[in-house]
Amino acid sequence: MSSVVRHVEPRTDDRSVSGDISARVLKDMLRNAGYTTARLKPLAGPLHQASESVLRRFLTLTMQDPAQ
């Protein structure tokens, strides 16, 4: 099985989620998904909306066409 490894720098300019919260939310989602990108889901509870935003941005950055 092959994979492409890319360094992704999450954007912190989203006014709805601060950089510190964004990093924590992404870390929690990755841990809950067993560090498998395909299994990522938004968090439950008070961080649900923030985690949806972080997840959308993360997937947009990581799932780009390799030719770009």
Stockholm file with secondary structure:
# STOCKHOLM 1.0

chainA/1-68         MSSVVRHVEPRTDDRSVSGDISARVLKDMLRNAGYTTARLKPLAGPLHQASESVLRRFLTLTMQDPAQ
#=GR chainA/1-68 SS CCCCCCCCCCCCCCTTSCHHHHHHHHHHHHHHTTTCGGGCCCCSGGGHHHHHHHHHHHHHHHTSCTTC
#=GC SS_cons        CCCCCCCCCCCCCCTTSCHHHHHHHHHHHHHHTTTCGGGCCCCSGGGHHHHHHHHHHHHHHHTSCTTC
//
